[in-house]
C-alpha cells in the first residue's frame, strides 16, 4: 500500500473511508428511523379510525335504543344488537395499538367502564320498554342515566382522539425530519465517494510513475525482506559475504548492546558473542558457520549471549541461514536470536514443582507409615508373649496380613507418577491363585456383610500357579468384589469363579447388581469414570479403581473384560492370566520370631515417635536383646556414648538433629566405625535410600519393618555391603 500512498495521503484516505462508513451507519439509522416514524404514523391513523368506529358503534346503539323506546318497532332493536359486537374488537385494537407509555393506555380502562355502564343503561331501558311500556321507559330515560353514561364515553373518546392527534402530528414531523436527514446523508455519502475515487485515481497515477524504479529496488531486497519478515519478534542480524553486519533490528540492539549505527560494517562475530554456560568459552558464530557451509542451521540453545559493556548475559536460542539472490547465489546470512530466559525459568519452576510433588508424596507416605509401626510391634509382642490361645494367634495372622496390605497400598501413593507414565513395577513370584482369592475375600468381607450379600466361591481344586505380584492381584480381586458389593442392592449374590482354561487361569467376578450400560463397557476402565454419579446411587470412590485393575492385569500379561446385559441386570468381570506349569514347592510355615532365637545384641533404638520406639524396644527385649532408648538425634549421641551399642536403629526425620546428621556424627566418634547403623524410617524413596547410605547407614528399612528381616540383620550384626530392604 505504501508503494502508492505516502503517510499524509494514507491518513486522508483513511479519514475518507471512516467518514463514508460512519455516514453509511448514520444513513442506515435515519432510514430506519424514517420507517419507524411512518409505521407509527400509520398506527396513529389506525387508532383514530378505531376511536371513530368505537364512538359510532356506541352512537348507533344509543340511536337504536331510543328509536325502539319511541316506536316500539323491532328493527331498532336489531340496530342496537348489531352495534354492540363492534365495540369489544375496537377496544382490543386500541389496547394493542396505543403506546405502552402513553396516556391513552391509562384511559382504556375508564373507557371500557364507561362503555359497560352505558350499555347497561341501554339494556335497562330496553327491558323497561318491554316490561313496563312506553311511559315507564320514557320516564326512566328522562332521568338522563343513559345520556350521562354516553357523555362519559364521548368525553373519553374525544380526549383520546385529541392525544392521538397530537401524537400523530409529532410522528409526522419526526418522519419528515428522518427523511430529510436520510436524503442529506445520501448526498454527503455521494460527495465522499467522489472524493475517495479522486484521491485513489490521483495516487495511482503517482504510484505508477515510480513503479519501475521501485520494482528494480525491490528485486534486490526481496529475499532479505522475506527472511526478515519471517523472523519478526526476535532479534535479527544480517551480514554480507565477508561477515560484516548490514542490519540490526531493535530486538538485536537490546540483546547485543550495540546500536545499528555502530554495528554496521563490524564483524558479526564481534557484535554477537556467544559463550557456553559451563566454561564460558567462546562459541563459533552461527552466521559465520552458515556462510562457510552454505546450509541453514536450525534453532538450538548453545549458551549465553555476552552483551557489549558487560551487561546481563542471557540464555538464547539461535538459528542462521544463507541469504540467496534471485539466481540462488548467496549474498550474505541472517542470524535470528531468541531470549529464552523466561522459558528456562518456567522449566525450572516446573521441575521444582515436580520435586515438591514428590516430596509431598514422600511426606504423606511417611506420616501414614508411622502409626502402623507401633501396631505391628504390638502384634509381634502378642506373638512373642506365647501365652495366648490359638484364637489370638489366628487374629494376629489376620491383622498382620491386613497391615502388610496397608503398607503395600500406602506404597502406591509413591507410584502415582509411575502409573501415569506406565512405569509401575511388580514384585513377581510364583503364587497360588487360591491364596489370592482367600485374601481378597477376607479383605472385602466387611463390605459384603454390610450389604447382606451372599458370597459364592466356585474354585477348581487343580488350579495351576501363576507368576505374579500377590499384593497387586489381591488388590485387583478386592477391588472387583468390593465394587460388586457396593453397586448391588441389599441381599444380592456375588460369585467368584476360578478355573484353568488351556494355558490360562480365568478368574470371574459376577454380581446381581445395578449393571452397566452397553456404551460404558469399554469406558468403565478409563480414569475417573463411574457409571452412575447421582447422589441416590453414589457409593463413593474417585473412579480410578478399575483403571488400576486393568493396568495391573495387563502388566501380568493378562486381560480383563467387562460384560453386562444393561442396567438392572448385574455385571461380570473376567480376568485371564498366564498359568505356570511348574508345581510350587511346599509352603514353609513361619511360626514367627521366638524369644531368644537370635544372638543377643546391645542396641539403641532412636525414634521421635515414642510409641513406635517403646513397642520396638519391648519386642527386641523379648527377643533377648539389651535395648536403650533415645527420642531425637542429639539424645541418641548421648545414649550411644554411654551404652556403646553394637547396633543402632535410627529414625531419619527427628527434631533437633535428623538421622542423617546423627549417623555421620556416630561414624566420627571412637568405635563408630564398628557400629551397625540401620535406618528404620518412613522415608522410602530411592533418593532417601541414597542419602542414607551416603550418611553412613549400613541398611535401610521402611516402616513398619518385617521382623524376620530385622532379626536376620541383628543376628548378623557386622558391617556389611549396604542393603536396602523393602519391609
N, C-alpha and C positions, 0 to 999 in steps of 0.2 A: 504494500500500500504506500509506503514511504517513497517508493520508486516514482510515484506520480504526484504525491501531495507533500508539501512541506508542513511544518508544525502549525503555522498560523492558519493555513487553509484547511488542514485537518480539523483544527478546532472549529473553524467556521462551518465545515461540512457536518461535523458532529452536532453543532448547535442547530443547523437547519433540520437535520434528521430528528433531533429531540423535539424541535418545535412542531414538526409535522406529526410526529407520534402523539405529542401532547394535544395538538389541535384535533387529531383524529379521535382521541379519547373524549375531548370536550364535545365534539360534534355528535359522537355517539350518545353522550349524556343528554345533549339538548334534544336530539331526535327522540330519544326515549322519553324525555320529559314532555315533548310535544304529543306523543302518542298517549301518554298517561293523562295529560290535560284534556285531550279530546275525548278520551274514554270517560273521564269524569264529567265533562260537559254533557255527553250522551246520557250518563247516569242521572244527572240533574234533570234533564228533559223528561226522562222516563219517570222520575219521582213526581214532577209537576203533573204529568199526564195521569199518573196513578192517583194523585190527590184530587184532580178534577173528576176522574171516574168515580172515586170513592164518594165525593160530595154529591155527584149526580145520582149515584145509586141511592143515597140516603134521601135526596130530594124526591126521587121517583117513588120511593117507599112512602114518604110522607104524603105526596100527592095522591097515591093510590088509596091510602087510608082515609084521607079527607073526602075524596070522591065517593068512597063507599059509605062514609057516615052520612053524606048529604043525600045520595041517591039510593043506597042500599043495593046497588047493582053488583053482580059477581065479577065482571071484568076488572073493576077497580081492585078487587082483592087479588086477582091474577097479576095485575101490575105490581102490587105490593110484594107478592110472593116471588115474582121474577127479579125484583130489585135486590132483595136480601142476599142471595147467593153471590152477588158481585162484590159484597163488602169484604168478606174474610180474605179472598185472594189478594185484594188490593192492600189490605193491612200486612199480609205476609210479604208482598213485594216491597212495601215501604220499609219494613224491618230489615230486609235483605239489602236494599239499595242505599239507605242513608249511611253516612259516615259514622264509624264507631264512636268518634269523639265529638260529634255534632250535637246540637241541642235537639234536633229533630228526633233522635233516638229516645231522648228523655220524654218527648211529647207523645210517643206512640202509645205508651201505657194509658195516660189520661184520655187520649183519643179513643182507644178501644173501650174504656169505661164509659165515656160519653155516648159512644155508638150503642153499647149494650143497654144503657139507660134509655136512650131514645127508642130503640127497638122494643124494649119492654113497655114503654108508654104507648107505642103504636099498637102493640099486641093487646094491651089493656083496652084501648078504645075499640078495637075490632070486637073483642069479647063482649064489651058493654053494649055495642050496637046489636050484636046477635042475640043477646040475652034480655037486655032491658029496653030496647027500642031506640028510636031516634032521639027522643028528648033527653034521655039519660046520657047518651053518648055526647050530645051537644053540650050538656051541662058540664060534663067532665072535661071536654075539650076546651070549654070557655075558661076553665081554671088555669090553662096555659102550661100544664106539665110537659106535654109533648113538645110544645113550642120552645120552652126553655131548654129542654134537652137538645133539640135540633140547633138552637142558637149556640150551645156549647160546642157542638160538632163543627158548626161553621166557623166559630171563633178559632178553634184549634187548627182546622184545616187551613184557614186563611193565614194563621201565624206560621204554619209550616211552609205554606206557599211563599210567604214573604222571605223566610230564612233561606229556602232553597233557591229563590230568585236571586238573592244576594250571592249565594254560593255559586250559582250559575254564572253570574257576571264576573266574579273573581276567577273562576276557572276559565272562562272565555278569554279574559285578559292574560292569564298565565299561558294559555295555548298560543296566543298571538306573540307573546314575548319569546316563548320557546321556538316558535317558527322563525322569528327574526334572528335569534341567536344562532340557530342552525344554519340559516342562509349565510350569516356573517362568517361562521366557522368554515363553511364550504368555500366561500370566496377567499378567505385567508389561506386555507389549505392549497387552493389552486395557485395563489401567488407564491407560496413557499415552494411548491413543486416546480414552478417555473424557475425560481431562483436556484433550486438544487440542480436542476438539469443544466442550467447555465454554468454553475460552478464546476460541475463534473466535466462538461464539454471543454471548458477553458483549461482545466488541469490536465485532461487527457491530451489536449493539443500540446501543452507544455512538456508533458512527460514523453510523448512520442518523439519530440525533437532531440531528447537526450538518451533515447533508448539504446542506440548503437554503442555510444560511449560507455553507458552503464553495463551493457552486456559484455563488452570486452573486459572490463574490470572484474565483473562477477565471475567470468570463466576462470580467471586465475585464482580466485579465492574460494571457489565453490566447495572444494573438498575440505579446505580448512574450516569453513563455516559449518559444514555438515558434521564434522568430527567434534567441533567445539560445542555446537548446539546439542549434540547427543550427550554431552558431559555436563550440562548445566546443573548448578547446585554444588558442584565440587570444585576444588582448586584445579585450575588448568594452566599449564605452562607449555609453550611451544618453542621449538628451536629449529635452526636451519641445518643443512647437512654437515656443517662444521661444528655443530653442538652449541652454537651461540643462541641465547634467548631472543625470541622475536615477539613474544606475547606473554603477559601475566594478567589473569583476571583478579578481581578484588579478593576472592577467597584465597587465591595463591599468595597475594600480598600479605594477608593476615597470617597465613600459615608459615611463610618463609621469613617474614620480617623485612622483605625487600619491596620497594616501590617499583612500579612498572618502568618509570623513567630511569632509575638507577640500574635496574636489572637488564635493560636492553643491551644486547651485544656481549654480555658476560657469559662465560662458560656455564652451561646449565648445571654441571656438577658442583660449581661454587654457589649457585643460588639454592639448589635443592640438595641439602646434605642429609643423608640418612645413615644412621648407625644402628648396629644390633643392640638390643636391650640388655643383653647379658654382659658382654665385654666392652661395649661402647666403641667397637671397631667400625671404621667407615665401610660402607657397602657401595658397590658399583651403582651408578645412576641408571635407573631403568630406561630413560630416554636414550642414553648412550648405547645401552645394550640393544634396544630396538633398532637404532641406526646401524649398528655393527652387524646384527644378524638378519636385518630386514624382515622381522616377524613381529607379530603382536604378542605382547606379554600380558597374560591375564591378571586380573586383580588379585593381590595377595598381601598379607601382612608380614613384613620382614623386620621392622624395627621402629625406631623413633626418628622424627624429623628434628633437626637442630636448627632453630631459627637464628637469624642474624642478631648479633648483640647479646647473645646468651639468654634469650627468653626461655619460656617454658617449653620443654621438649614434650612432644605429644606422639602417641602411637598412631600410625597411619596405615592405610591400605593404598597401594599404588598400582597403576596399570599404565602401559605405554604402547604406542603403535606408530608405525611409519605413516607420514602424510604423502599421498600419491597425487600426481597431477592427472590431467585428462588422459594422458598416454600411459598411465600406470607407473611412471617413474617416480622414485622417492624424491621429495623436495625438503624433507625435514621430519620431525617427530613431534608427537603430542604426548604429554605426561599428565595423568589425572591422579590427584591425591585426595584421599578421604580421611578426615579426622575421625577415628573410631574410639576416642576416649570414652564417650558415653556408652557405646556398645560394650566395651570391655568392662566398664563399671557395672553395667547391668548384668553381664555374665558373672562377674564376681559376686554380685549381690544374690544371684540365683544359686550359685554354688554355696554361698553362706546359708541361704535359706534351706537348701537341701541338707547341709550339715546340721543345722539346728533341728530339722525334722528328725534326722537320725538320732540326735542327742535326746530329743523328746521321747522317741520310741524306746530308747535305752533306759531313760529315767523311769518311764512308765512300767517297763518290764521289771526294773529293779524294785520299784515300790510295790509291785504286785507279788514279786517273789518273796519279799521279806516276811509277810505274815505266814507264808507256807513253811518257812524253816522251823519255827517252834512247833507247829502242828506235826510235822514229820518227825521231829525229835521226840515229841511226846509219844507218838505211835511206837517208836523203837524202844522207848523206856518201858512201855507196856509189854512189848515182846520180850525185852531182856529181863524184866522182873520175873517172868516164868512162874507166876503164881495164879494166873487167871485160868478160868475153864477154857474148854475148847472153843466155846462160842466167842470168847474175847479174841482168840487168835483168828477166827474167821472174820470177825468185824474188822480187825486190824488189816487183814488182807484186802478186804473191800475198800477200806478207807485209803490204804496206801496206793491201790490201783487208781482211785479217783484223784489222789494228789498228783500221781505221776502224769495222769492225763491232763490235769490242770496246768502242770508245768509245761507240757508239750504245747498246749493251746496258747499259753502265755508267750511261748517262743514264737508262735505265729505272728504276734504283733511285730516282731522284728523282721518277718518275712513279707510284710505288705508290699514293699517296693519290689522284692524278688518275684512275687506273684504277678504283679502288673507287668514285669519285664520278662516273664516266663523263665525265671531263674530259681524257682522253688526246688529245694533239694529233698530227696527222700533218704531215709536210713533203712535200706532194704536188707531183708534177711528171709530165709525160708520160714514160713509160718503156716499154722493150721487155720483154715477159714472158720472152723467151729469156734476157736478161741476168740476170733474177731467178733463173731455173731454173739457169743455169750457176753463179751464185754460191752458191746453196743446195746444189747437188750437190757443189761444191767444198768447202764447209764441212762437209758430212756425210760426205765420202769416208772419213776415217779410221775413223769408226764403222762404216760399211758394210763397209770392208775388214777390220776387226777380226772381224766375224762371218761373213766369207767369203760375202757375199751377191752376187747378180748384179743389176746396175742396168740397167734397160731404159728408154730415153727414146723416147717417141713424140710428137714435136713437129711440128705443121704448119708449113710454111715461110711461109705468108702470115698469121701471127698479127697482128691489129691491135694497136696500142699501147694502153696503159691509163693512166689518171690515178691515180697512187698514190705511196706512200712506199716507195722502193726498199728501204731497210734493213728496214722493218717487214714487207714482203712476203717478203723473203729470210728473215727470222726465222720467218714463218709456214711457208714451204715447208721450211726446215731442220728445224723442229720436227716436221713430219709425217714427213719422210724419216728423221730420227733415231729417232722413235718406231717406225716400221716396222722399222728395223734392230734396235733393242733388243728388240722384242717378237716377233721371228721366230726360229725355230730356225736353227742354223748352216746356211749354204748355201742360204738362201731366195732368192726373187726379189722385187725391188721395181720397180714400174713407175710412171713419171711420164709422164703424158699431158697434152698441152695442145692445144686446138683452139678454133676460133671457132664459136659457135652463135648465129646471129642477131645481136642487139645485145650479146652477152656473149662473154666468153672463159672457157672452162671448163678448170679445172686439176684433174687426178685423180692421187691417190697411192694405189696398190694394193699390198698385200703378201700373202705366203703364210704369215702368222704365226699367233699364238695366237687371233685372232678376238675378237669382242665379243658377250656375251650380248644377246639382244633387249631385255631390260629395262634395259640400260645404254646403249643407243644415244643416248638424249637426255641421260641423267645424266652421260655421259662429258665433257661440256663444262662441268660445274659445277666450282667451285673445290675443289681438294684431292681430286678424285675419281680413283681408279685402279681398273682392272678387277680386278686380282689383286694383293693386298698380301702374299701368302705369301712367306716367305723364299726358297723354292725358285724362285719366279717374279719376285722383285724385280729390277728393273733401275735403281733409283734414281729420283730426281725427287720433287718435292713435290706433283705433281698440279695444277699451275697452267698448264702449257703450253698445253693445249687451250682453257682459258678465255681466255687471251690471244689465241690464234689466232682464235677466234670473234669476240672483240671487235674485233680489228684488221680482220678481213674485213668485219664489219658497218659499221665506220667508213668503209670504202672503198665502201659502198653495195652490198656483195655478200652472199652467203650461203654457208654450209658445211653439208654433210650427211654423216653417218657411216652406212655400210652394212656389214653382216656377216651371214653365214649361221649364225653362232653360234661357240662355242669350237672351235678347231681348224680353222676354215675361212677364216682370213685376214680382212682388213678393207680397206675403201677409204674415202677421204675425198675428196669432190668439192666444189670451190670454184667459184663463179660470180661473175665481176667484170664491171662495165660496161666496154665497149670504147670506145676513141676512134677515130673515123673519119678524123681528120686525120692525114696522114703526118708522122712526125717528121723534123726537119732532119737532114742527115748529121752523124754524131758528130764532134766536134773531138778529135783525138788529142793528149793532153797529153804532152809529152816531158819533163816535169819542169822544174826550175829549173836553168838552166845557169849556170856560174860567170861572173860579170861581167855578168849580164843585167840587173841593177838598178844604179841610181846609187849610188856609194859614199857611205856614211854613217859617221859616228863614233858608235859605240854603246856602251852599258853594259848588260850582262846581269847581273841580280841574282837569285839563287835559292839557297836553303839546301840544295837537292839538288845537290851538286857534280857528279854525273854528268850531270844534266839541263843544268846551266849550261855545263859544258865541251863537251858534244856540240853544244849550240845555238851556242856561240861558234865552234866549229870549222866548223860548217856556214855560219855567217854570214861567216867569214873567206874560205871557199871561194867565196862569192858576191861577194867583193871589198870587204867592209866592214872597217873598223877597229874591233876589239872589245876592251873591257876587262871584267874580271870582278869581281863582289862577291858575298859569300855571306850577308849579312844587311843589315838596313836601315841601320844606322849606318855600316857599311863602304861601302855604296852612296853615302851622302852624301859620304864622304871621297874616293871614286874620282871622283865627278861633279865635285867641287871641283877635282880635278887635271886631269881629261880634258876637261871642258866638252863633254859629248856633245850630239849633235843629237836622239838617240832613246834612251830608257831602257826596257828590257824588265824589268819588275819583278814578282816573285812577291808574293803577299799574305801568306800565313802563314809568317812567319820569326821566328827568335829575336831578342832584344834590341830590335828595332824592326820592327813589321809594315809591310806595303807601303802601307797607308793613311796611316800617320803619315809614312813616308818621302816619299810623293807630296806631302803637304801641306808638308813641310819644303823639298822641292825647289822648289815654286812660290813660296815666300817668299824664296828666295835670288836674288841678281843673275843675270839670264839664265834663271831658272827658268821664266818665263812663255813663253819661246820654245821650250822643250823639248817634244818629243812623248813623252808618257808612255803606255806600253802595258802594261796589266795582263795578265800571262801566268800563269794560276793554275788550280788545280783547283777553286776555289770558283766554281760556275757558276749558282747560283740567282739569281732576279730581285732579291732583296734584296741579294745580293753585288754585282751589277752597279750597282744604285742607289748603294750605298755607295762603289763605286769612282769613279763619276762625281762624286759629291759631294766626294770627297777630291782631285779634280783630274786624274784619268786622262782621256786622250782616247779610248782604245779599250780594249776588254775582250775578251781571247781566252781560251778554256778549253783546258787541256792535254788531249792533245797538239795543238798548233796546226797548222792547214792552212798549209803553207809557201807555197802560191800566194797565199793571203790575206795572209800576213806579208810576202811580197815586195812585194805591191801597196802595203801600208801604208808600207813602208820607202822605196819609190820615190817616194811622195807624202808625204814626211815633213815635214808642216807642221801647225800647229794647225788642227783641223777640227771640225765638229759631232761630238759624242760618238757613238760607234758601238759596238754590241755584235756580236761575231762568234761564232757557234756553230761553233767549229772542232773 
